[in-house]
Each structure stands twice: as C-alpha cells, then as structure tokens.
Amino acid sequence: MIAKCLIATLAVCLVATAALADLPLDVMSFNIRYGTANDGENAWRHRRDTVIRTIRKYDPDVFGTQECLEFQAQYMAQNLPRYRWIGVGRDADGHGETTAVFYKAKDLIPIESGHFWLSETPGVPGSVSWDSSLTRMVTWVRFHHPKTGTFFHFFNTHFDHVGAEARANSATLVAERIGALGPDAAVILTGDFNARGEASAPWGNLVKGGLRDAWISAEKRVGPVGTFGGWKNPDPANDSRIDWILFRGPVTAQYCETVTYNEKGRYPSDHYPVFARLAIRN
C-alpha cells in the first residue's frame, strides 16, 4: 500500500514538473515567393522540392510564410505530413496570397486563430489604407503545447513593399494588437517587413511596443545579415535585413540563423528564410 502511494505521489510530481518545464521552440519565417511569378528557371515547379527540403532540414515547430498561394500551401502540406496550416487569401473574396502559419500537429494545438488586415479598418477583409500598394494582412494563432502546459500567440505578416507610411502604421497596429494581450503573454511575430532591422520606423515601432528581435537578442547567430538574396549567393555588402523573428513576454532567443541552404546554387526562394531557436518560460 505504501509503495503504491509513493508511486502515485511520484507520478503527480513528474506531471507537475513537466507542466512547469520551459518549452524549446524552433521557429522560421519564410517568404516562399508567390508561385505564379514569371521566374523562369526559379519558377515554383523547379524549386518547390527545395523548399520542402529546406523545411525538413531545419524542422521548425512552427513557421510563418509570406507570398504563399493556396496551391503552394497545399503542396507543402502534402509533402510535409507532420504539419497543418492556417491561412486565408488576403483579397476580399478570400483569394490571393496568404500569410499561412504551419505547425506540427502532434505537438501544438491551435486554440484560437484569426486574421486582420493592415489598414484603418483591420476587420474588413481586403481593406487597404495609407499609401499601401497592395492588400496586406496578419494571420495569428494561439497555440497550446500540452506536454508543458504552455500557451503562446504566433503572429505572421507581410508589410507593403512600396508604402513607407503603410509600413510604419502597420507596425503600430500590430504592436497594439499584441500589446492588448497583456505584458505576460508569450508572443512570437514573424514576417517579411520590407524594412531594415534596427534602421526603420516599422522596426522602431515594434520595439517600442515591447518586442525584441531574435537576431539581436540571440546568444548565437549564424549567416549573413541581409535576408533578400534575389536567387543569388549572399553578398557580404548587403545589410538589408528585412525578414525578422520578434518576440515578447517570457521568451528568450538562444540561436538565430539567416538560412542560405541551396542545392547546387538553386535557392528555395528569392529571400533567405530566418530560423530561430527560442524558449518559452513557464
């Protein structure tokens, strides 16, 4: 009887310890380049399996994509069976590019999810404001990790490539939405921000909103600074870091990498993905 009680007590302690364990989380931001672009030898059909192998190599727990059309998301889901995805086309009719979020279905449960548009009317699908050249949006998911009892929010976005005002205001809007979750909420933000890290209004507005940059905060970082490669090998003179992984709350960054994986000179995209190893404290 005593032995049974001790075993039961030990089991309860182990469960409690697991629930309090930190959650290591591998994250990626990946602009995969829209699949209908007239890219010649870099067209989607030529590089789609390089995209798949890039993701398999880095094996992120969750990753945000930009310029992801539905047929690209479906191809990735078919060839990456451990992942599921959440996303919607940015246009008013639900078509167009998505900011799809992929996650390992075995480990992460999406408790809530939604979308908002980067405009003065963020709840209106397809809405455009300021000097934005295109419709831009955010996809967000609140995840639960049952093994550790951890909850966190994941936001993914793509800022306008033309409008400076739109990028600055988009950053303010995203920071406000994240701020509304409260200071103790664990939040991760990925995206192609079309603005320089550390040297732009969007980056400054997000940092003022309490977000930290994994590239700056990580204990170790690897790869070139610039994240737009244009299908080419990294240029040491390119310091235009426009793809970021940001975070706030009880989150730390252990490692960050600008991914230059390629196959005999064929890159998976015109952007280099960004990978980070984070930890969420419980």
Secondary structure as the mmCIF struct_conf table of DSSP 4:
data_model
#
loop_
_struct_conf.conf_type_id
_struct_conf.id
_struct_conf.beg_label_comp_id
_struct_conf.beg_label_asym_id
_struct_conf.beg_label_seq_id
_struct_conf.end_label_comp_id
_struct_conf.end_label_asym_id
_struct_conf.end_label_seq_id
HELX_RH_AL_P HELX_RH_AL_P1 ILE A 2 LEU A 20
BEND BEND1 ALA A 21 ALA A 21
STRN STRN1 LEU A 23 ASN A 31
TURN_TY1_P TURN_TY1_P1 GLY A 35 THR A 36
BEND BEND2 ALA A 37 ALA A 37
HELX_RH_3T_P HELX_RH_3T_P1 GLY A 40 ASN A 42
BEND BEND3 ALA A 43 ALA A 43
HELX_RH_AL_P HELX_RH_AL_P2 TRP A 44 TYR A 58
BEND BEND4 ASP A 61 ASP A 61
STRN STRN2 VAL A 62 GLN A 66
BEND BEND5 GLU A 67 GLU A 67
STRN STRN3 CYS A 68 CYS A 68
HELX_RH_AL_P HELX_RH_AL_P3 GLU A 70 ASN A 79
TURN_TY1_P TURN_TY1_P2 PRO A 81 ARG A 82
STRN STRN4 TYR A 83 ILE A 86
BEND BEND6 ARG A 90 ASP A 91
TURN_TY1_P TURN_TY1_P3 ALA A 92 ASP A 93
BEND BEND7 GLY A 94 GLY A 94
BEND BEND8 GLY A 96 GLY A 96
STRN STRN5 THR A 98 THR A 98
STRN STRN6 VAL A 101 LYS A 104
TURN_TY1_P TURN_TY1_P4 ALA A 105 ASP A 107
STRN STRN7 ILE A 109 TRP A 117
BEND BEND9 LEU A 118 THR A 121
TURN_TY1_P TURN_TY1_P5 PRO A 122 GLY A 123
BEND BEND10 VAL A 124 VAL A 124
TURN_TY1_P TURN_TY1_P6 PRO A 125 GLY A 126
TURN_TY1_P TURN_TY1_P7 TRP A 130 ASP A 131
BEND BEND11 SER A 133 LEU A 134
STRN STRN8 MET A 137 HIS A 145
TURN_TY1_P TURN_TY1_P8 PRO A 146 GLY A 149
STRN STRN9 THR A 150 HIS A 158
BEND BEND12 HIS A 161 VAL A 162
HELX_RH_AL_P HELX_RH_AL_P4 ALA A 164 GLY A 179
TURN_TY1_P TURN_TY1_P9 ALA A 180 LEU A 181
TURN_TY1_P TURN_TY1_P10 PRO A 183 ASP A 184
STRN STRN10 VAL A 187 ASP A 192
BEND BEND13 ASN A 194 ALA A 195
TURN_TY1_P TURN_TY1_P11 GLY A 197 GLU A 198
BEND BEND14 ALA A 199 SER A 200
HELX_RH_AL_P HELX_RH_AL_P5 ALA A 201 LYS A 208
TURN_TY1_P TURN_TY1_P12 GLY A 209 GLY A 210
STRN STRN11 ARG A 212 ASP A 213
HELX_RH_AL_P HELX_RH_AL_P6 ALA A 214 SER A 217
BEND BEND15 GLU A 219 GLU A 219
STRN STRN12 LYS A 220 VAL A 222
BEND BEND16 GLY A 223 GLY A 223
BEND BEND17 VAL A 225 VAL A 225
STRN STRN13 PHE A 228 PHE A 228
TURN_TY1_P TURN_TY1_P13 GLY A 230 TRP A 231
BEND BEND18 LYS A 232 LYS A 232
HELX_LH_PP_P HELX_LH_PP_P1 ASN A 233 ASP A 235
TURN_TY1_P TURN_TY1_P14 PRO A 236 ALA A 237
STRN STRN14 ASP A 243 ARG A 248
BEND BEND19 GLY A 249 PRO A 250
STRN STRN15 VAL A 251 THR A 258
STRN STRN16 GLU A 263 GLU A 263
TURN_TY1_P TURN_TY1_P15 LYS A 264 GLY A 265
STRN STRN17 ARG A 266 ARG A 266
BEND BEND20 PRO A 268 ASP A 270
STRN STRN18 HIS A 271 HIS A 271
STRN STRN19 VAL A 274 ILE A 280
#
